[in-house]
């Protein structure tokens, strides 16, 4: 699957001009579902807006490579919402942890979209899903 030209550069620009607020640190419990524990730092980009009216969600990993190279598209059937969640500085294992956390069948399903090229090269996209 190919992305629209400039998609990943636009995402990079959004990140470059936004402060990340971590409101659910790694190891913390979900406020409504205490059995769900956040495997990575989770927060949002201040001064942005997602479909739910809140800031754009972001998972922050521990990779020494700084950058956005994937995102999750999440369908939450009970809320009747679809959201995009950015994966910043995530190792491959951390991407899988975020995907597993966001995939709670049959009510919530996620799709992992990877950035194939490095931020300075031509954009293209490949997908992988939780199913």
C-alpha positions in Angstrom: 0.0 0.0 0.0 1.4 3.4 -0.9 0.8 6.5 1.0 -0.1 9.9 -0.3 3.0 11.9 -1.2 4.0 14.0 1.8 1.9 12.1 4.4 4.9 11.0 6.6 6.5 14.5 6.2 3.3 16.1 7.4 3.3 13.7 10.4 6.9 14.6 11.1 6.1 18.3 11.0 3.1 17.8 13.3 5.5 16.1 15.8 8.2 18.6 15.4 5.8 21.4 16.4 4.1 19.7 19.3 5.0 18.9 22.8 4.3 15.4 24.0 2.3 15.0 27.2 2.6 11.6 28.9 -0.6 11.1 31.0 -0.3 7.3 31.3 3.2 6.2 32.0 4.5 2.7 31.3 3.2 0.3 34.0 0.2 2.4 34.9 -3.4 1.0 34.9 -6.1 2.1 32.5 -8.5 4.4 34.5 -11.6 2.4 33.6 -10.1 -1.0 33.1 -7.5 -1.6 35.9 -6.5 -5.0 34.6 -5.2 -3.3 31.4 -1.6 -2.1 32.2 0.1 0.3 29.7 3.2 -1.5 28.3 4.7 1.8 27.1 4.4 5.5 27.9 1.1 6.8 26.4 0.0 10.3 25.9 -0.9 12.9 23.4 0.4 15.8 21.4 -0.5 19.1 23.1 -2.3 21.6 20.9 -3.6 19.0 18.5 -7.0 17.5 18.0 -8.1 13.9 17.0 -11.5 12.6 16.0 -12.5 12.2 19.7 -11.8 15.9 20.3 -8.8 15.2 22.4 -5.1 15.5 21.5 -3.6 13.1 18.9 -2.6 10.0 20.8 1.0 8.8 20.9 2.8 5.7 22.2 6.4 6.5 23.1 9.0 3.7 23.1 12.6 3.3 24.1 14.4 3.1 20.8 17.5 5.3 20.5 16.4 6.1 16.9 14.3 9.2 17.2 11.3 9.3 14.8 7.9 8.2 13.8 8.0 5.1 11.7 4.5 3.6 12.3 1.0 4.3 13.5 -2.0 2.4 14.6 -5.5 2.7 13.2 -7.9 1.7 15.9 -11.6 0.9 15.6 -13.5 1.0 18.9 -16.9 -0.4 18.3 -18.6 0.4 21.7 -17.6 4.0 21.3 -18.3 4.0 17.5 -14.9 5.7 17.0 -11.9 5.3 14.8 -8.6 6.8 15.9 -5.0 7.1 14.8 -2.3 6.6 17.4 1.3 7.5 16.6 4.2 5.2 17.4 7.3 7.2 18.3 10.7 5.8 19.0 9.2 2.2 19.3 11.3 -0.9 18.8 9.7 -3.7 16.8 8.7 -5.4 20.1 7.2 -2.3 21.5 5.1 -1.8 18.3 3.7 -5.3 18.9 3.0 -4.5 22.5 1.1 -1.3 21.5 -0.8 -3.3 18.8 -1.8 -6.0 21.3 -2.9 -3.4 23.9 -5.1 -1.6 21.3 -6.5 -4.9 20.0 -9.2 -6.2 22.3 -11.4 -8.3 20.0 -14.2 -8.3 19.3 -14.8 -4.7 20.6 -11.6 -3.0 19.7 -9.3 -3.8 16.7 -6.1 -2.2 15.5 -4.1 -2.1 12.3 -0.4 -1.4 12.3 0.8 0.8 9.5 4.6 1.0 9.0 6.7 3.6 7.4 8.8 1.7 5.0 11.4 4.3 4.3 13.4 6.5 6.6 12.1 10.0 7.2 14.6 11.5 4.7 13.7 9.1 1.9 10.7 8.6 -0.4 7.6 7.7 1.5 5.8 4.4 1.1 3.7 2.4 3.4 3.0 -1.3 4.2 0.4 -2.6 6.6 0.1 -5.4 9.1 -2.9 -6.2 11.2 -3.6 -7.8 14.5 -5.8 -10.5 12.9 
